[in-house]
Amino acid sequence: MTGLRDPKFVISLIVLGIFAWAFASNVSDDTMKGAIIGALNVVAGYWLGSSNSSNTVREQVGKALDIAAAAQPTAQPDVILHPGETAQASS
């Protein structure tokens, strides 16, 4: 999913909204200023950091495995064993 309907984007907006609301409730508190800066860092780190790149890698690996699976020839067995039969390797 991309765009504004992406759940990750919505969650990021909610996190920033909660911290912005708390900051607006008590503007003079320096702790809240630090908290809003921290929330911004967490959201920016998530979108620009390792979780975003790991999602990209996961998608690329999935596509590569799909391509590799489609390229595999379907091998037919030399001998088909029926129930009760056993096979012995020739020496």
N, C-alpha and C positions, 0 to 999 in steps of 0.2 A: 504494500500500500504506500502511496506517496501523497504528498501534499498535506493540507490542513486536516484531513480525516485520519491521518496516521496516528495510532494509539500512543506511540512514543512522543509525538509532538503535543498531543492533548495533555498527557501526563506532565510534560515539561511546563506547559502553560499553567497547569493547575498548581504545580510546585511554586513557580514564580508568583502566581496570584496570591497564594496563601502567605508567602513571605512579604509581598507588597502590602497586603491588607494588614498584617501584623505591624509592619513599619509605619503605615499610615496611622495606626492607632496610637503609636507612641514615637513620634518623630524625633524627640530630643534624646532618646535613649541610644547611647553609642553601641550597646550590645546589639540592638536591632539593626543598626547600620552594618555591623560586622556580619550579622546573620543574612541580610539581603545580599551582601557581596559574596558570602559563602554559597548561597543558593544559586546565584548567577554562575559561579565557578563550577558547581556540580552539574548544572544543566549544560553549560558550554563544554565541559570536559566529557560529558556523555556523548554529545553530538559530534564533537571533533576528536574524541579520544579513541581508546582501544575498543570500546563496545561497538562503535559504528564500523570500524575497520574489520572487526571479527565477524560481523554480520555479512559484510561484503565478501570476505574470504569464504564463509560458509556457503553463500550462494554460488560462488565460483566453483568450489569443490563439488557441490551438488550437480552443477551443469556438466562439469568434466566427467563425473561418474556416470551420468546419464549417457553422455556421448560414448564413453568407453564400453558401457553395457550394450549399447546399440551396435557397436562395431565388432563385438565378439561373435565369431561364427558358432553356430549351434552344432556341437559334435554329436555324432551318432555312435553308440557303443558297438564294439566289434561282436560281442556276444551278449545275448539277453538270457539271464538266468530266470527260471521259473521257480515257484515255491518248492522247497525241498532239495533243489540242486545246489551243488557247491562247485567252486572254481578252484583250479590248481594252476599255479604258474609253471610254465615250462622252464627247464633249467638250461 
